[in-house]
Amino acid sequence: MKDTACIAIDLGATSGRVILAKMKHGRLEMEILNRFPNVIKEIDGRCYWDIYSLFDSIKEGLNMAASRRIAIDSIGVDTWGVDFVCVRPDGSFVSLPRAYRDPYTEGVPEQYFRHIPREEVYRLTGIQFMNFNSLFQLYAMRLEGSIDIDGVRSILFMPDAISYLLTGKEVCEYTILSTSQLMNPETCRIEERLLEPLQIPVEKFPLSIAWYTMFAGMDKNEKGDKNNYSSYVELNYPFSVKSVDLNVTCGIVPYKAPQYYTNGFAVTNVALKGSYAIKITDSFSLPIFSQVIWNPRMEDAHIVFGITLKP
């Protein structure tokens, strides 16, 4: 049997450990590389987990293994359930993850059951009702307005959030999802019915279509007595490849429009934009973008580079 070495990251409500596990000659040997406290952080009367402090302690343990030149075959992360972080479209965290010990979910299940009866929620999920389950945390956030849920790209449960910080890849592992009261155990997928009171879609069809028409101004015919109603239609399709956010654009003029120098249907804009957040520190990223723009009608092309600055 081949000798292997793995790292186990074990996070509890009061402390965490980075454990080195080695399989030698059929025997399992374990060694705690780093043990550290996990303290709830109170900000403006709300309770949070300091995920960045936890991540720093985890990296200390990993560096200890690296300093000994131990080849690690895999890393596993184990934490408590239900708690999660919200991820912005640029890949950064909206805030620290709210702690399940925060009393902000008290009485929230009863408010949620006004939309979907208790019996139906249990039939769809099959897990014990606890006021701090992720379903009720999300509903509480919607009620108190503490997070703009509409501006959130995704949520990551605690072990998935640690994996994301380590790898940059967003993955929702279904066993930790099963603690959330969001998952249907028969399908092992998020139950869309439960998200209706939260006004959160499971998936969105991302294609957007915008139509612009000029109703006034200098857009006149040759005699100058009638409007041309020149129009421009733009289609945008956003998607992601690994940690890069991409957007494909196609702009067309649907009919003759002197304002756009066309005598009929014409494709006037084809573009591909890529955005990426360069991580500077654990809490700060620098968003950059690049865009290639081609106008087939004018036989013109441009490449644009830029930095996105937010106030």
VMD Tcl script that draws the C-alpha trace (Angstrom):
set ca {
  {0.00 0.00 0.00}
  {1.32 3.42 -0.98}
  {2.13 5.79 1.89}
  {-0.14 8.82 1.83}
  {-0.41 12.09 3.76}
  {-3.59 14.12 4.15}
  {-4.59 17.29 5.98}
  {-7.81 17.45 7.99}
  {-9.12 20.89 8.92}
  {-11.49 20.50 11.85}
  {-13.38 23.64 12.87}
  {-15.61 23.67 15.92}
  {-17.68 26.37 17.57}
  {-14.91 27.25 20.05}
  {-11.67 26.00 18.48}
  {-10.09 24.58 15.37}
  {-7.32 22.18 14.43}
  {-5.16 21.40 11.44}
  {-4.34 17.70 11.59}
  {-1.76 15.78 9.60}
  {-2.82 12.20 8.91}
  {-0.27 9.78 7.44}
  {-0.84 6.22 6.34}
  {2.40 4.27 6.72}
  {2.64 0.53 6.17}
  {-1.08 0.16 6.74}
  {-1.06 2.19 9.99}
  {-2.73 5.57 10.47}
  {-0.68 8.19 12.29}
  {-2.17 11.56 13.26}
  {-0.50 14.74 14.43}
  {-2.03 18.08 15.34}
  {-0.04 20.74 13.50}
  {-1.92 23.77 14.77}
  {-4.64 24.30 17.34}
  {-6.32 27.68 17.58}
  {-9.36 29.37 19.18}
  {-12.55 30.24 17.34}
  {-14.17 33.28 18.92}
  {-17.47 34.84 17.88}
  {-17.00 38.44 16.77}
  {-19.72 40.93 17.73}
  {-20.21 43.86 15.34}
  {-23.06 46.36 15.80}
  {-24.93 43.92 18.01}
  {-24.67 41.06 15.52}
  {-22.62 37.87 15.91}
  {-20.21 36.71 13.22}
  {-17.51 34.10 12.66}
  {-14.14 35.66 11.87}
  {-13.48 33.50 8.82}
  {-10.33 35.43 7.85}
  {-8.74 34.80 11.27}
  {-9.64 31.12 10.93}
  {-8.13 31.05 7.46}
  {-4.89 32.61 8.73}
  {-4.65 29.90 11.41}
  {-5.33 27.21 8.81}
  {-2.53 28.58 6.62}
  {-0.17 28.46 9.61}
  {-0.87 24.74 9.91}
  {-0.39 24.17 6.19}
  {2.89 26.10 6.28}
  {4.08 23.83 9.08}
  {3.52 20.83 6.82}
  {5.19 22.60 3.90}
  {8.24 23.52 6.01}
  {8.76 19.82 6.65}
  {8.49 19.11 2.93}
  {5.55 16.78 3.43}
  {3.78 15.99 0.16}
  {0.05 16.37 0.82}
  {-2.28 14.16 -1.20}
  {-5.54 15.83 -0.17}
  {-7.11 18.35 2.19}
  {-10.50 17.91 3.84}
  {-12.53 20.50 5.73}
  {-15.06 19.72 8.45}
  {-17.13 22.37 10.25}
  {-20.52 22.83 11.87}
  {-23.54 23.16 9.58}
  {-26.11 25.82 8.62}
  {-23.83 28.92 8.56}
  {-22.68 30.40 5.27}
  {-21.07 33.37 3.53}
  {-22.64 35.42 0.73}
  {-20.49 35.93 -2.36}
  {-20.61 39.05 -4.54}
  {-20.50 38.87 -8.35}
  {-16.78 39.81 -8.21}
  {-16.04 36.78 -6.00}
  {-15.48 38.64 -2.73}
  {-17.45 37.98 0.46}
  {-20.26 40.39 1.28}
  {-19.46 40.18 5.00}
  {-18.27 37.80 7.66}
  {-20.55 34.75 8.02}
  {-23.34 35.27 10.54}
  {-23.11 32.90 13.52}
  {-25.97 30.53 14.26}
  {-25.76 31.65 17.91}
  {-26.99 35.10 16.93}
  {-30.59 35.41 18.18}
  {-31.77 37.22 15.04}
  {-33.65 34.11 13.84}
  {-35.82 33.78 16.95}
  {-39.47 33.61 15.88}
  {-38.52 33.62 12.19}
  {-39.70 30.04 11.42}
  {-43.25 30.94 12.45}
  {-43.17 33.91 10.06}
  {-41.85 31.70 7.26}
  {-44.59 29.09 7.85}
  {-47.17 31.73 6.93}
  {-45.96 31.26 3.34}
  {-45.29 27.52 3.31}
  {-46.88 25.34 6.04}
  {-44.64 23.56 8.52}
  {-45.86 20.15 7.30}
  {-44.89 20.89 3.70}
  {-41.42 22.16 4.67}
  {-40.82 18.96 6.65}
  {-42.11 16.81 3.78}
  {-39.70 18.53 1.37}
  {-36.61 18.42 3.63}
  {-37.12 15.78 6.34}
  {-34.88 17.46 8.93}
  {-35.50 18.85 12.40}
  {-36.80 22.38 12.69}
  {-34.30 24.69 14.36}
  {-34.62 28.44 14.20}
  {-31.01 28.84 13.03}
  {-31.30 26.54 9.98}
  {-29.99 28.23 6.83}
  {-33.49 28.55 5.37}
  {-34.58 30.69 8.30}
  {-31.30 32.62 8.39}
  {-31.82 33.66 4.77}
  {-35.41 34.65 5.52}
  {-34.25 36.65 8.57}
  {-31.68 38.47 6.40}
  {-34.41 39.31 3.92}
  {-36.63 40.65 6.71}
  {-33.99 42.78 8.43}
  {-32.32 43.92 5.21}
  {-28.85 43.28 6.63}
  {-27.63 41.94 3.28}
  {-28.75 42.84 -0.23}
  {-29.62 39.29 -1.22}
  {-30.49 40.42 -4.74}
  {-26.83 41.47 -5.16}
  {-25.47 38.08 -4.03}
  {-24.09 35.70 -6.67}
  {-24.02 32.61 -4.47}
  {-23.75 31.34 -0.92}
  {-21.04 29.04 0.41}
  {-21.44 26.99 3.56}
  {-18.56 27.16 6.03}
  {-16.46 24.20 4.77}
  {-17.11 25.23 1.16}
  {-16.08 28.82 2.01}
  {-12.75 27.60 3.45}
  {-12.20 25.48 0.33}
  {-12.99 28.53 -1.80}
  {-10.38 30.60 0.05}
  {-7.85 27.81 -0.53}
  {-8.64 27.05 -4.18}
  {-10.77 29.85 -5.64}
  {-13.40 27.29 -6.71}
  {-17.05 27.52 -5.64}
  {-18.51 24.13 -4.78}
  {-21.60 23.23 -2.77}
  {-21.03 19.82 -1.19}
  {-24.39 18.13 -0.73}
  {-23.87 16.63 2.75}
  {-23.26 20.07 4.27}
  {-26.15 21.40 2.16}
  {-28.36 18.79 3.85}
  {-28.04 20.70 7.17}
  {-29.58 23.84 5.68}
  {-33.26 22.84 5.36}
  {-32.93 23.92 1.74}
  {-32.23 20.49 0.20}
  {-34.71 17.89 -0.96}
  {-33.17 14.55 0.13}
  {-34.88 12.70 -2.73}
  {-33.13 14.80 -5.38}
  {-30.08 16.00 -3.39}
  {-30.76 19.44 -4.86}
  {-32.03 22.75 -3.50}
  {-35.83 22.67 -3.36}
  {-37.05 25.62 -5.44}
  {-40.41 25.74 -3.69}
  {-38.71 26.73 -0.42}
  {-37.04 29.73 -2.03}
  {-40.27 31.37 -3.15}
  {-40.80 33.31 0.15}
  {-37.15 34.42 -0.05}
  {-37.59 35.67 -3.62}
  {-34.36 33.91 -4.56}
  {-34.22 31.93 -7.84}
  {-32.12 28.77 -7.93}
  {-30.93 29.57 -11.42}
  {-31.41 32.56 -13.68}
  {-31.44 32.52 -17.47}
  {-28.76 35.17 -17.85}
  {-29.45 36.36 -21.40}
  {-30.63 39.98 -21.41}
  {-32.06 41.89 -24.37}
  {-32.24 45.69 -24.56}
  {-34.00 47.62 -27.35}
  {-33.26 51.32 -27.88}
  {-35.34 53.49 -30.22}
  {-34.94 57.21 -30.97}
  {-38.31 58.98 -30.84}
  {-37.13 62.59 -31.10}
  {-34.15 64.75 -31.92}
  {-32.14 64.84 -35.15}
  {-33.18 61.35 -36.29}
  {-35.19 62.55 -39.32}
  {-35.69 61.37 -42.88}
  {-34.10 63.18 -45.82}
  {-36.96 65.70 -46.02}
  {-36.72 66.32 -42.30}
  {-40.45 65.95 -41.72}
  {-40.63 62.42 -40.23}
  {-38.76 60.47 -37.60}
  {-36.74 57.44 -38.69}
  {-37.20 55.73 -35.32}
  {-33.70 54.32 -35.60}
  {-33.28 51.35 -33.28}
  {-30.44 49.40 -31.76}
  {-30.82 46.00 -30.08}
  {-28.19 44.59 -27.74}
  {-27.96 41.05 -26.35}
  {-25.74 40.26 -23.35}
  {-24.90 36.83 -21.97}
  {-22.80 36.67 -18.76}
  {-21.04 33.49 -17.66}
  {-18.00 32.43 -15.66}
  {-14.96 30.28 -16.36}
  {-13.26 29.35 -13.10}
  {-12.78 32.69 -11.32}
  {-13.11 34.90 -14.41}
  {-16.46 36.61 -15.09}
  {-17.15 36.89 -18.81}
  {-19.81 38.68 -20.83}
  {-20.59 38.24 -24.53}
  {-22.33 41.13 -26.29}
  {-23.96 41.25 -29.71}
  {-25.46 44.52 -30.98}
  {-27.62 44.77 -34.09}
  {-29.52 47.38 -36.03}
  {-32.76 45.62 -37.06}
  {-33.68 47.81 -40.03}
  {-32.53 50.81 -42.08}
  {-31.28 53.48 -39.70}
  {-29.32 56.44 -41.09}
  {-28.42 57.42 -37.52}
  {-26.36 54.21 -37.33}
  {-25.17 54.40 -40.97}
  {-27.01 51.24 -42.06}
  {-29.29 50.56 -45.01}
  {-30.90 47.53 -43.40}
  {-30.24 44.79 -40.87}
  {-26.64 44.91 -39.65}
  {-24.49 43.57 -36.86}
  {-22.71 46.59 -35.43}
  {-21.18 45.35 -32.17}
  {-19.60 42.08 -31.10}
  {-17.71 42.14 -27.81}
  {-16.23 39.88 -25.18}
  {-15.46 41.30 -21.73}
  {-13.56 39.51 -18.98}
  {-13.38 40.62 -15.33}
  {-11.15 39.25 -12.60}
  {-10.48 40.27 -9.00}
  {-6.77 40.20 -8.11}
  {-6.50 39.25 -4.46}
  {-4.25 41.69 -2.61}
  {-5.10 40.66 0.96}
  {-7.71 38.37 2.50}
  {-10.12 41.31 2.72}
  {-9.21 43.40 -0.36}
  {-9.22 42.62 -4.07}
  {-8.47 44.80 -7.10}
  {-11.06 44.25 -9.89}
  {-9.63 44.51 -13.40}
  {-11.22 43.97 -16.80}
  {-10.38 43.66 -20.47}
  {-12.73 43.92 -23.43}
  {-12.40 43.14 -27.13}
  {-14.87 45.09 -29.30}
  {-15.50 44.52 -33.01}
  {-17.86 46.44 -35.30}
  {-18.36 44.29 -38.44}
  {-20.34 47.07 -40.13}
  {-17.51 49.62 -39.82}
  {-14.75 46.98 -39.94}
  {-13.35 48.46 -36.74}
  {-11.92 46.76 -33.64}
  {-10.69 47.90 -30.21}
  {-9.15 46.35 -27.12}
  {-9.81 48.03 -23.77}
  {-8.13 47.43 -20.40}
  {-9.29 48.95 -17.13}
  {-9.58 48.91 -13.35}
  {-12.91 49.09 -11.53}
  {-12.86 51.53 -8.61}
  {-15.67 51.44 -6.05}
  {-16.37 54.19 -3.50}
}
mol new
graphics top color blue
foreach p $ca { graphics top sphere $p radius 0.5 }
foreach p [lrange $ca 0 end-1] q [lrange $ca 1 end] { graphics top cylinder $p $q radius 0.2 }
display resetview
